[in-house]
């Protein structure tokens, strides 16, 4: 097998009101690692600038791939389709695959047709893509849409299968712009991202992960610590994100990771997602001193809303004691980065203003919060919320370029211009003129 595989992700420019930063395309990094382990020639391409067409054209001319895979999300799907057309122009015989969280069993055939892709992979794509490269009949590969010999796209005969993260090699990062990855929480520091597990215990109605996985599956503590060692020695990484949606699902594993970093004298500062429900767990409380000692400095907390009806619809925890829970983190020197969603259909101007004011008051009450992330509700395809809102005729914008949290997609009782005014006003109040 003499394949040359180019794996591509197109990202939005950094900055903006939401202070967007970049890190490795995790899914492609795992896929590249698996292909290289099987001695398949593979190259990663992460396009971060506006010169997507020129940069891609140059790599295509130089590398001459036989297969090109695109990591697609809602916000970059249309740009990825443009890039597929470029590949067809430069290398007409290349096979093209797409995969990513926006590809579901309901839309995979349509997305493959729209993108003019030969294959669209649903959920965990490593094994399916490898099997495709090894020449298996597409009809027999679980969890894909494919172009048949007659040119018509169809679904394969069995559903997508989970990949066990512990069975995958360490993420491949060679060829990525590692010196361009950053996080505003760690200014001027070399930054990287890893995953400790895939999946989540919870079923938030707006979340892709809740739809794709029944339960979390984890890598071993040994694998995680070895990857941290690799990042610090090979790339000089000083700061780290472990971007698992449910990192604290296994406090014993978290303790082992933190203790391993302490034992190594690890120089990294690190942060993760955390849930309010984690802060109600005494086992997590007891971990906080060790976490802080290990370099853990920040928790990204999905508050999502202070409005009870909205939280119930999202299947999220909340309640009157949010401030007390967050204070537990601050008492251990751990900063809080809250994420918050506005624009649920029943929310009016007063409710949204109340929620944003309460978010601002966290800082005034002495809680150390930084870089709050306020987004407009995005009904991602495949999620329960998308199905409901589509049925109720509440989705007013079908342009996936706008499915990024910065555009108003859902009709709500607060007019669009007022929603934007409230969100922008929050950022102005929090950051001032900075």
C-alpha positions in Angstrom: 0.0 0.0 0.0 1.7 3.2 -1.2 -0.8 5.8 0.0 0.2 9.3 0.9 -2.4 10.8 3.2 -2.8 14.5 3.9 -5.0 15.3 6.9 -6.3 18.9 7.0 -8.2 21.2 9.4 -9.2 24.7 8.6 -9.7 27.0 11.6 -11.1 30.5 12.1 -8.7 33.4 12.7 -7.7 33.9 16.3 -8.9 36.8 18.5 -12.3 38.4 18.4 -14.7 39.1 21.2 -14.4 35.5 22.4 -10.6 35.7 22.4 -10.3 32.5 20.2 -7.0 30.7 20.4 -5.7 27.6 18.6 -4.4 24.2 19.6 -3.8 20.9 17.9 -6.5 19.3 15.8 -6.8 16.4 18.3 -8.8 14.0 16.1 -6.4 14.3 13.2 -3.4 13.9 15.5 -4.7 10.5 16.7 -5.5 9.5 13.2 -2.0 10.4 12.0 -0.4 8.5 14.9 -2.3 5.4 14.0 -1.5 5.6 10.3 2.2 6.2 11.0 2.2 3.2 13.4 1.0 1.2 10.4 3.8 2.6 8.2 1.4 4.7 6.1 2.9 7.9 4.8 0.9 10.8 6.4 1.2 14.5 6.8 -0.8 17.0 9.0 -1.8 20.4 7.8 -3.5 22.9 10.2 -4.5 26.0 8.3 -4.8 29.0 10.7 -4.5 32.0 8.4 -6.7 33.6 5.7 -4.5 32.3 2.9 -6.1 28.8 3.0 -6.2 28.3 -0.8 -2.6 29.2 -1.4 -1.3 27.3 1.5 -3.3 24.1 0.6 -2.3 24.4 -3.1 1.4 24.6 -2.2 1.2 21.5 0.0 -0.8 19.5 -2.6 1.8 20.3 -5.3 4.6 19.4 -3.0 3.2 16.3 -1.3 1.0 14.9 -4.0 -1.3 13.0 -1.7 -3.4 10.0 -2.9 -5.9 10.5 0.0 -7.0 13.8 1.6 -9.0 13.8 4.9 -10.7 16.9 6.2 -11.7 17.5 9.9 -15.0 19.3 9.6 -17.1 21.2 12.1 -20.2 23.2 11.4 -18.3 26.6 11.2 -15.7 25.3 8.8 -17.8 22.9 6.6 -18.3 25.3 3.8 -14.7 26.3 3.6 -13.7 22.7 3.7 -16.0 22.1 0.7 -14.2 24.8 -1.1 -11.0 23.1 -0.3 -12.3 19.8 -1.6 -12.9 21.5 -4.9 -9.4 22.7 -4.9 -8.1 19.2 -4.3 -10.2 17.9 -7.2 -8.7 20.6 -9.4 -5.0 19.9 -8.5 -5.2 16.1 -7.9 -8.3 14.8 -9.7 -7.7 11.2 -8.7 -7.3 11.8 -5.0 -9.8 10.1 -2.7 -11.3 12.5 -0.2 -12.8 11.8 3.3 -14.5 14.0 5.8 -15.1 13.4 9.5 -15.9 15.4 12.6 -18.5 16.0 15.2 -21.0 17.5 12.8 -21.2 14.2 10.8 -24.0 12.1 12.2 -25.9 9.0 11.0 -28.8 11.3 10.0 -26.7 13.6 7.7 -23.6 11.7 6.7 -24.9 10.9 3.2 -26.0 14.4 2.5 -22.7 15.9 3.8 -20.6 13.5 1.7 -22.7 14.5 -1.4 -22.4 18.2 -0.6 -18.7 18.0 0.0 -18.1 15.7 -3.0 -16.3 13.4 -0.6 -15.7 9.7 -1.2 -16.3 8.9 2.4 -17.8 10.6 5.5 -16.9 9.1 8.9 -19.3 9.2 11.9 -18.0 9.5 15.4 -14.6 7.9 16.2 -12.9 7.7 12.8 -9.5 6.1 13.4 -10.4 2.4 12.7 -12.9 3.2 10.0 -10.4 5.4 8.1 -7.6 2.8 8.5 -9.8 0.0 7.2 -10.8 2.2 4.2 -7.2 2.7 3.3 -6.4 -1.0 3.6 -8.9 -1.6 0.9 -12.0 -3.0 2.6 -15.3 -2.7 0.9 -16.8 0.6 2.0 -20.2 -1.1 2.4 -18.7 -3.3 5.2 -16.9 -0.5 7.2 -19.0 0.4 10.2 -20.2 4.0 10.6 -19.5 5.6 7.2 -21.2 7.1 4.2 -19.5 6.3 1.0 -19.6 6.8 -2.8 -20.5 3.6 -4.5 -19.2 2.4 -7.9 -22.3 3.9 -9.5 -21.4 7.3 -8.0 -24.3 7.3 -5.6 -23.6 7.8 -1.9 -25.0 5.4 0.7 -24.6 4.3 4.3 -22.6 1.3 5.2 -24.3 -1.7 6.7 -23.4 -1.3 10.4 -23.4 1.5 12.9 -20.3 3.4 14.0 -18.1 1.7 16.6 -16.3 3.2 19.5 -12.5 3.3 19.6 -10.9 2.7 22.9 -8.5 5.6 23.5 -6.1 3.4 25.5 -5.5 1.4 22.3 -4.4 4.4 20.3 -0.8 5.6 20.1 0.2 9.1 21.4 -1.1 12.0 19.3 1.2 12.8 16.3 2.2 16.5 16.2 5.1 16.6 13.7 4.5 19.2 11.1 2.0 21.2 13.2 2.7 24.9 14.0 3.3 24.1 17.7 4.9 27.5 18.3 1.6 29.2 17.2 -0.6 27.5 19.7 -1.5 29.6 22.7 -4.1 30.3 25.4 -4.8 33.7 26.8 -4.9 32.2 30.3 -1.2 31.5 29.9 0.2 34.5 27.9 3.6 34.0 26.3 3.8 30.3 27.2 4.2 27.4 24.9 0.9 25.5 24.9 -0.5 22.1 24.0 -3.6 20.0 24.4 -4.2 16.4 25.3 -7.2 14.1 25.9 -7.3 11.7 28.8 -10.7 10.2 27.8 -13.5 10.3 25.4 -17.1 10.6 26.4 -19.2 12.0 29.2 -21.6 10.8 31.9 -24.1 13.5 31.3 -26.7 14.1 28.6 -26.7 17.9 28.0 -29.2 18.5 25.2 -27.0 20.9 23.3 -23.9 18.7 23.3 -22.4 16.6 20.5 -20.5 14.4 22.9 -23.7 13.4 24.8 -25.1 12.1 21.5 -22.0 10.1 20.5 -21.0 8.3 23.7 -22.8 6.3 26.3 -20.0 6.6 28.9 -16.4 7.8 29.2 -13.5 5.6 28.0 -10.1 6.6 29.3 -6.4 6.3 28.4 -4.1 5.0 31.1 -2.4 7.3 33.6 0.9 6.0 32.3 0.0 7.1 28.8 -1.1 10.5 29.9 2.0 11.2 32.0 4.3 9.9 29.2 2.6 12.4 26.8 3.2 15.3 29.2 6.8 14.3 29.4 7.0 14.1 25.6 5.4 17.6 25.2 7.8 19.2 27.7 10.9 17.6 26.3 10.2 17.5 22.6 8.3 20.8 22.2 9.2 22.8 25.3 5.6 23.0 26.4 5.0 25.0 29.5 1.2 25.0 29.7 -1.4 22.4 29.0 -5.1 21.8 28.5 -6.7 18.5 29.1 -9.9 19.1 27.1 -12.1 16.2 28.3 -15.8 17.1 28.7 -15.9 15.0 31.9 -12.3 14.9 33.2 -13.4 14.5 36.9 -15.6 11.4 36.2 -12.9 9.3 37.9 -11.3 11.1 40.9 -8.9 8.3 41.5 -7.5 8.7 38.0 -7.3 12.4 38.5 -5.4 11.9 41.7 -2.9 9.6 40.0 -2.3 12.1 37.2 -1.7 15.0 39.7 0.5 12.9 41.9 2.5 11.8 38.8 3.1 15.4 37.8 4.2 16.3 41.4 6.6 13.3 41.5 8.1 14.3 38.2 8.5 17.9 39.3 6.6 18.7 36.1 7.1 22.3 35.0 3.7 22.6 33.3 0.7 24.7 34.4 -2.5 23.1 33.3 -6.3 23.5 33.2 -9.3 21.4 32.4 -13.1 21.5 32.1 -15.0 21.0 35.3 -18.7 20.7 36.1 -20.6 22.2 39.0 -21.6 18.7 40.0 -17.9 17.8 40.4 -17.6 20.6 43.0 -20.4 18.8 45.0 -18.3 15.6 45.2 -16.2 15.4 48.4 -13.6 13.3 46.6 -13.0 16.2 44.2 -12.8 18.6 47.2 -10.0 16.5 48.7 -8.1 16.5 45.4 -7.8 20.3 45.2 -4.6 20.8 47.3 -2.8 18.2 45.3 -4.1 19.6 42.0 -2.8 23.0 42.9 0.5 21.5 43.9 0.8 19.8 40.5 0.4 23.0 38.6 -3.4 23.0 38.1 -4.4 26.7 37.9 -7.7 27.0 36.2 -11.1 25.3 35.7 -13.4 26.0 32.8 -16.8 25.7 34.3 -19.9 25.2 32.1 -22.4 27.3 34.1 -24.4 27.8 30.8 -27.3 29.6 32.6 -28.6 31.0 35.9 -32.2 30.6 34.6 -33.8 27.5 36.1 -36.1 26.8 33.1 -33.1 27.0 30.8 -31.0 24.7 32.9 -33.8 22.1 33.0 -34.1 22.2 29.2 -30.3 21.8 28.9 -30.3 18.9 31.5 -27.7 21.0 33.5 -27.2 21.4 37.2 -27.3 24.8 38.8 -29.1 26.0 41.9 -28.7 28.8 44.4 -25.3 27.8 45.7 -23.2 28.3 42.5 -21.1 31.1 44.1 -20.3 28.9 47.2 -19.2 26.1 44.9 -17.0 28.3 42.8 -15.5 29.8 46.0 -14.1 26.4 46.9 -11.9 26.5 43.9 -10.7 30.0 44.6 -9.9 29.1 48.2 -7.3 26.7 46.7 -5.8 29.3 44.4 -7.6 27.9 41.3 -9.2 30.5 38.9 -12.6 30.0 37.3 -13.3 30.5 33.6 -17.2 30.4 33.3 -18.9 29.5 30.0 -22.5 30.8 29.6 -25.1 30.5 26.9 -27.8 33.0 26.0 -30.7 32.9 23.5 -32.9 29.9 24.7 -36.3 30.5 23.0 -38.2 31.4 26.2 -35.6 33.9 27.4 -36.6 37.5 27.3 -34.4 40.7 27.6 -34.9 40.8 31.4 -34.0 37.2 32.0 -30.8 37.4 29.9 -29.8 40.6 31.5 -30.3 39.1 35.0 -28.1 36.1 34.1 -25.3 38.2 32.6 -25.4 40.6 35.6 -25.1 37.7 38.0 -22.1 36.5 35.9 -20.4 39.9 36.3 -21.2 39.8 40.1 -19.1 36.7 40.5 -16.0 38.8 40.2 -17.4 41.5 42.5 -18.1 38.8 45.1 -14.4 37.9 45.2 -14.4 34.9 43.0 -11.3 34.9 40.7 -12.8 34.6 37.3 -11.0 35.1 34.0 -11.9 35.1 30.3 -15.6 34.3 30.6 -17.1 32.8 27.4 -20.6 34.0 26.5 -22.0 32.4 23.4 -25.3 32.5 21.6 -27.1 29.1 21.7 -26.1 26.8 18.8 -28.4 24.0 17.9 -25.8 21.6 16.5 -27.2 19.0 14.1 -27.6 15.6 15.8 -28.3 17.0 19.2 -31.8 16.8 20.9 -32.0 20.6 20.9 -31.6 20.8 17.1 -34.2 18.1 16.5 -36.7 20.0 18.8 -36.0 23.4 17.4 -36.2 22.2 13.8 -39.5 20.6 14.5 -40.8 23.8 16.2 -39.5 26.1 13.4 -37.2 28.0 15.7 -34.0 27.8 13.7 -33.7 31.0 11.7 -30.3 30.6 10.2 -29.2 27.4 8.4 -25.8 28.8 7.3 -23.3 26.6 9.1 -20.6 29.3 8.8 -22.5 31.0 11.6 -22.7 27.9 13.9 -19.8 29.2 16.0 -21.5 30.8 19.1 -21.0 34.3 17.7 -24.2 34.4 15.6 -27.8 34.2 16.6 -29.3 31.0 15.2 -32.4 30.4 17.3 -35.5 32.6 17.6 -36.1 33.7 21.1 -38.3 36.3 22.9 -35.4 38.7 23.0 -34.9 40.3 19.6 -31.6 39.5 17.8 -30.2 43.0 18.0 -30.9 43.1 21.7 -29.2 39.8 22.2 -26.1 41.0 20.5 -26.2 44.3 22.5 -26.4 42.4 25.8 -23.5 40.0 24.9 -21.3 42.9 23.7 -22.2 45.0 26.7 -21.2 42.1 29.0 -17.7 41.9 27.4 -17.3 45.7 27.5 -18.2 45.7 31.2 -15.9 42.8 32.0 -12.9 43.9 29.9 -13.3 47.6 29.7 -11.5 49.1 26.8 -8.9 46.4 26.6 
